[in-house]
């Protein structure tokens, strides 16, 4: 059985640079091991309640947000959410069948 591909939206808000939104795609295992593993590990080192091996998309988003809060980077915050259908369509239009990359959404200025 093929594993489901999920899409995570990461919005980085910085005091010194414009905000940036990036869409990441992959299975839960790929995203945890290859993309967000270090973020979860750092968050777990500051807050042991951060699960380093989430098993669902919702749990991944929750633990990424906990890890981001725990890392104490006051000059730059990153917020994670599941991507919307419109963002997924934009991702697929930009990347085609390549689901092993990220897509940065254009700024709405």
Secondary structure, DSSP 8 states (H G I E B T S, - for coil): -----EEEEEEEEESSS--EEEEEEE-HHHIIIIISHHHHHHHHHH-TTS-SS--SHHHHHHHHHHHHHHTT-TTEEEEEEE--HHHHHHHHHHHTT--SSEEEE----
